[in-house]
Amino acid sequence: MNTIHLTRVAQLGWAVLLLLSLQLARAGNQSEGTNSAPAYSFEQSFDSGRFETTATSGVLFSPIGPSRMRPTIDYTVSGMQFGYMLGGIQGSGWLRGSFELAGEGFGSRIFNGTGSYIAGGTLWLRYNFVPPNSPRLVPYFQAGFGAVATDISPEIVGQSFNFNIDGSAGLRYFFSRDFCVNLEFRFQHISNANMAPRNLGINAAGPMLGVSYFF
């Protein structure tokens, strides 16, 4: 039953994001075809003061790394991000890029293990690598922290209120000036920072897929 549920959730998430990507790509191509401005340049998306909104979906699996007797907690993740470019593109060579601050709200459904949900928010600091003459591919690395609420057993997380520490590495592909698809591998740690007698915590990791619009 868990496998069937996971398969259906994954298929639905990927299908929705694929359809959204196709629609955005069509809209972007139409707008570029009617725009008299000569050059296509996704680098403008990383100018200082620009914004980004992103829909994400993925699956995280736990435990990852040293188990310390941690039980299995596998869950889906769906979220919305809102980002702001800090300072524009700087540097040279392959380290050339732009810092971005982003907030994310997310919800998770546990499909394998104790509990049924995880919900919370994360504040991300992201670095987008924008090498010169990049063929629409932009790698990125991000780290973040936040807070969550969950009904996972107190024997694992100690209490319903917990903190999350996250990190991920990903790759963007721009199919028009303002739209891109993002694929990343994300790690998430959830624990209560020793605010409760029990603090076993969760270490989970897995793939995430997203669609972004820059404005």
C-alpha positions as CSV (number, residue, x, y, z in Angstrom):
1,M,0.0,0.0,0.0
2,N,2.8,2.4,0.8
3,T,4.5,1.7,-2.5
4,I,1.3,2.3,-4.4
5,H,0.7,5.5,-2.6
6,L,4.3,6.7,-3.3
7,T,4.0,5.8,-6.9
8,R,0.7,7.7,-7.3
9,V,2.0,10.8,-5.5
10,A,5.3,10.9,-7.5
11,Q,3.4,10.4,-10.8
12,L,1.0,13.2,-10.0
13,G,3.7,15.6,-8.9
14,W,5.9,15.0,-11.9
15,A,2.9,15.2,-14.3
16,V,1.7,18.6,-12.8
17,L,5.2,20.1,-13.0
18,L,5.7,18.7,-16.6
19,L,2.4,20.2,-17.8
20,L,3.2,23.5,-16.1
21,S,6.7,23.5,-17.7
22,L,5.3,23.0,-21.2
23,Q,2.7,25.7,-20.7
24,L,5.3,28.2,-19.5
25,A,7.7,27.3,-22.3
26,R,5.0,27.9,-24.8
27,A,4.2,31.2,-23.3
28,G,7.8,32.2,-23.1
29,N,8.5,31.3,-26.7
30,Q,5.4,33.2,-27.9
31,S,6.5,36.3,-25.9
32,E,10.0,36.1,-27.3
33,G,8.7,35.8,-30.8
34,T,6.7,39.0,-30.5
35,N,9.4,40.9,-28.7
36,S,11.6,43.1,-30.9
37,A,14.5,43.0,-28.4
38,P,17.3,41.2,-30.1
39,A,19.1,39.1,-27.5
40,Y,17.9,36.3,-25.4
41,S,19.7,36.5,-22.1
42,F,18.6,34.6,-19.0
43,E,21.4,36.3,-17.1
44,Q,19.0,39.3,-16.6
45,S,17.1,37.0,-14.2
46,F,20.0,37.3,-11.7
47,D,20.2,41.1,-11.8
48,S,20.1,42.8,-8.4
49,G,16.5,43.4,-7.2
50,R,15.0,40.7,-9.4
51,F,12.5,38.3,-7.9
52,E,11.9,34.5,-8.4
53,T,8.9,32.4,-7.5
54,T,9.2,28.6,-7.6
55,A,6.9,25.6,-7.2
56,T,8.7,22.5,-5.9
57,S,7.9,18.8,-5.4
58,G,9.9,15.8,-4.4
59,V,10.5,12.8,-2.1
60,L,12.9,12.5,0.9
61,F,14.0,9.2,2.4
62,S,15.3,8.6,6.0
63,P,17.5,7.6,7.7
64,I,20.5,9.0,5.8
65,G,24.0,8.7,7.2
66,P,24.7,7.5,10.8
67,S,21.4,6.0,11.9
68,R,21.8,6.1,15.7
69,M,18.9,3.7,15.7
70,R,16.7,6.2,13.8
71,P,13.6,4.5,12.3
72,T,12.5,4.9,8.7
73,I,10.6,8.1,7.9
74,D,9.9,8.6,4.2
75,Y,7.9,11.6,3.0
76,T,6.9,13.7,0.1
77,V,7.6,17.4,0.0
78,S,5.7,20.1,-1.9
79,G,6.4,23.8,-1.5
80,M,6.4,27.4,-2.8
81,Q,9.5,29.6,-2.7
82,F,9.9,33.4,-3.2
83,G,13.4,34.6,-3.8
84,Y,15.2,38.0,-4.1
85,M,18.5,38.6,-5.9
86,L,21.2,40.2,-3.8
87,G,23.8,42.3,-5.5
88,G,23.5,40.9,-9.0
89,I,26.1,38.7,-10.9
90,Q,29.7,39.1,-9.6
91,G,33.0,37.4,-10.1
92,S,34.6,35.8,-13.1
93,G,35.1,32.3,-14.6
94,W,33.2,29.3,-13.2
95,L,32.7,31.1,-9.8
96,R,30.9,33.9,-11.5
97,G,27.4,34.1,-10.0
98,S,24.7,35.7,-7.9
99,F,23.6,35.4,-4.2
100,E,19.8,35.0,-3.6
101,L,17.7,35.0,-0.5
102,A,14.6,32.9,-0.6
103,G,11.7,31.9,1.7
104,E,9.9,28.6,1.4
105,G,6.7,27.2,2.8
106,F,6.3,23.5,2.5
107,G,4.1,20.6,3.4
108,S,5.0,16.9,3.6
109,R,3.0,13.7,3.8
110,I,4.6,10.7,5.5
111,F,4.0,7.6,3.5
112,N,6.4,5.2,5.3
113,G,6.9,5.4,9.1
114,T,5.2,6.9,12.2
115,G,3.2,10.1,11.8
116,S,1.3,11.6,8.9
117,Y,2.6,15.1,8.2
118,I,5.4,17.6,8.4
119,A,4.7,21.3,7.7
120,G,6.9,24.4,8.0
121,G,9.1,27.0,6.4
122,T,12.7,27.5,5.4
123,L,14.9,30.6,4.8
124,W,17.4,29.8,2.1
125,L,20.7,31.5,1.1
126,R,21.4,30.4,-2.5
127,Y,24.3,30.9,-4.8
128,N,23.6,30.6,-8.5
129,F,26.7,29.9,-10.6
130,V,26.4,31.8,-13.9
131,P,29.5,31.2,-15.9
132,P,30.1,33.3,-19.0
133,N,28.6,31.9,-22.2
134,S,26.6,29.3,-20.2
135,P,24.3,27.3,-22.5
136,R,21.2,28.0,-20.4
137,L,22.5,25.8,-17.6
138,V,22.9,27.3,-14.1
139,P,24.2,25.2,-11.2
140,Y,23.3,26.3,-7.7
141,F,24.0,25.5,-4.1
142,Q,21.8,26.5,-1.2
143,A,21.7,26.1,2.6
144,G,18.8,27.0,4.9
145,F,17.2,26.7,8.3
146,G,13.6,27.0,9.6
147,A,10.9,25.5,11.8
148,V,8.4,22.7,11.4
149,A,5.3,21.2,13.0
150,T,4.8,17.4,12.9
151,D,2.8,14.6,14.4
152,I,5.8,12.2,14.3
153,S,6.1,10.2,17.5
154,P,7.7,12.2,20.4
155,E,10.0,9.2,20.9
156,I,11.7,10.3,17.7
157,V,11.5,14.1,17.6
158,G,10.6,14.9,21.2
159,Q,7.8,17.3,20.5
160,S,5.5,18.6,17.8
161,F,7.6,21.8,17.3
162,N,11.0,21.3,15.7
163,F,13.7,23.0,13.7
164,N,15.0,22.0,10.2
165,I,18.4,22.5,8.7
166,D,18.6,22.0,4.9
167,G,21.2,21.9,2.1
168,S,21.0,21.1,-1.5
169,A,22.8,21.2,-4.9
170,G,20.9,21.6,-8.1
171,L,20.9,22.5,-11.8
172,R,18.6,25.0,-13.6
173,Y,17.8,24.8,-17.3
174,F,16.4,28.0,-18.9
175,F,14.0,27.3,-21.7
176,S,13.1,31.1,-22.0
177,R,14.4,34.3,-20.5
178,D,12.2,34.2,-17.4
179,F,11.4,30.5,-17.0
180,C,13.5,27.5,-15.9
181,V,13.2,24.0,-14.6
182,N,15.2,23.0,-11.5
183,L,16.4,19.6,-10.5
184,E,18.2,19.2,-7.1
185,F,19.3,16.7,-4.5
186,R,18.2,17.9,-1.0
187,F,19.2,16.9,2.5
188,Q,17.0,17.8,5.5
189,H,17.7,17.4,9.2
190,I,14.8,17.8,11.7
191,S,15.3,17.9,15.4
192,N,14.2,20.0,18.5
193,A,17.7,21.4,19.4
194,N,17.4,19.6,22.8
195,M,14.4,21.5,23.8
196,A,12.7,18.2,24.8
197,P,14.0,15.1,26.7
198,R,14.0,13.1,23.5
199,N,15.9,14.4,20.4
200,L,16.6,11.5,18.1
201,G,15.8,13.5,15.0
202,I,15.5,12.8,11.3
203,N,18.1,12.9,8.5
204,A,16.4,12.6,5.1
205,A,17.5,13.1,1.5
206,G,16.1,12.8,-2.0
207,P,15.4,14.4,-5.4
208,M,13.4,17.6,-5.9
209,L,11.9,19.1,-9.1
210,G,10.8,22.7,-9.5
211,V,9.6,25.3,-12.0
212,S,10.7,28.9,-11.6
213,Y,9.5,32.3,-13.0
214,F,11.7,35.4,-12.7
215,F,10.3,38.9,-12.7
